[in-house]
Amino acid sequence: MVIKAAIVGLGRIASLLEDDALREKPCTHAGAITVTPGLSLCAGADIDGERRRLFAEKWKVPVYDDAEAMVRQERPHILHIATHPDSHWRYCSLAAHYGVSVAVCEKPLADTLGEAKKIAALHESGKITVITNHERRYAADYAQARVILAGGNRLGPLTGVRGKLYVGKTRRLLDLLWHDGTHLADAAMFLTGAVLKHRKTIAENRYKAGGGLMSGGLKARSGTAYLFGRLDNPSVPAVNPLPFLLELGAGRDHLTFELEFSCERGKLVIGNGIYEVWESRESPYAEGFRSLVKCDAGFTGPTGYFSNMAANALVCAQQRLNGSSADPAVSTAADGLRVIRYLRSVKAWR
């Protein structure tokens, strides 16, 4: 049986990024659906006429200006929701109402904690499986890193985690946190098996206002904010809690998305364009000391971050259609809710 998938929201992550010559393919919902055996892209919906036109031309499927009409007419088994987060609850509940088996919801899961809770509760009710598209949970390099960190034998126990996130020159720090920090926060929790909690914010961005100096906090479009927190893992009390520091910066002309996991006998660094494993060795610089030496050449080959997500959605739909109570989702609504709890706990200082 071929599983039908439809998409609501036909912008960058749904389709347009597939034209980026440098990105690993597939890198969009439509691209992932069309390369996954057993899945069929049946339709797309968007209120923007130009996006509908481009989508129809590229993927040769019907397009709609109304998502409910599309779902009612096409009866997809999977609905990919690639709209603004303030509409995610509406489309998840719409999908459940029409008997859609799986909703693949873009991050962040919702724009409010209340609606994120409702989506998670909908998943828990068994009416529909909700996958949060935290794509690094599906990436082969992150899966490999998780095995290394979980083993404990090679690098030793984790002692701390540090993240860096810079995206552009003028975006508000708070927007960076919600848009891209969503992925970073989830990756930190995925790789450690712990729950991220915020404790303190220090924002180093000051500007003249009314003749004086004031902190712009996370509302600023310049400077750097330092978010201090911890990763709680009750199942591993020996390393509970792990200190966590996120450096969130504007004013840079480059993208940095990076997580560094410090361990007793080394470190692992992973992010956009980076994968490094360092191990402790007898120091060549000073007697009686040890230094870190880069040991792995890095991760090679495609990560499959989008195609693996689509394959997981397919398995989830097949399970539901077969009447199975199993929940094989790799990135669930509960995972999305944990990220929203963290984001909401970070203080947006004025």
RASUL-V464592 format. One record per residue. SS is DSSP state (h for helix, s for strand, l for the rest). Layout:
ss=[SS SS]
//
This chain:
ss=[l l s s s s s s l l l l l l l h h h h l l l l l l l l l h h h h h h h l l l s s s s s s s l l l h h h h h h h h h h h l l s s s l l h h h h h h h h l l l s s s s l l l h h h h h h h h h h h h h l l l l s s s s l l l l l l l h h h h h h h h h h h h l l l l s s s s l l h h h h l h h h h h h h h h h h h l l l l l l s s s s s s s s s s l l l l l h h h h h h h l h h h h h h h h h h h h l l s s s s s s s s s s l s s s s l l s s s s l h h h l l l l s s s s s s s s s l l l l h h h l l s s s s s s s s l l l l l s s s s s s s s s l l s s s s s s l l s s s s s s s s s l l l l l l l s s s s s l l l l l l l l l l h h h h h h h h h h h h h h h h h l l l l l l l l l l s h h h h h h h h h h h h h l l l l l]
//
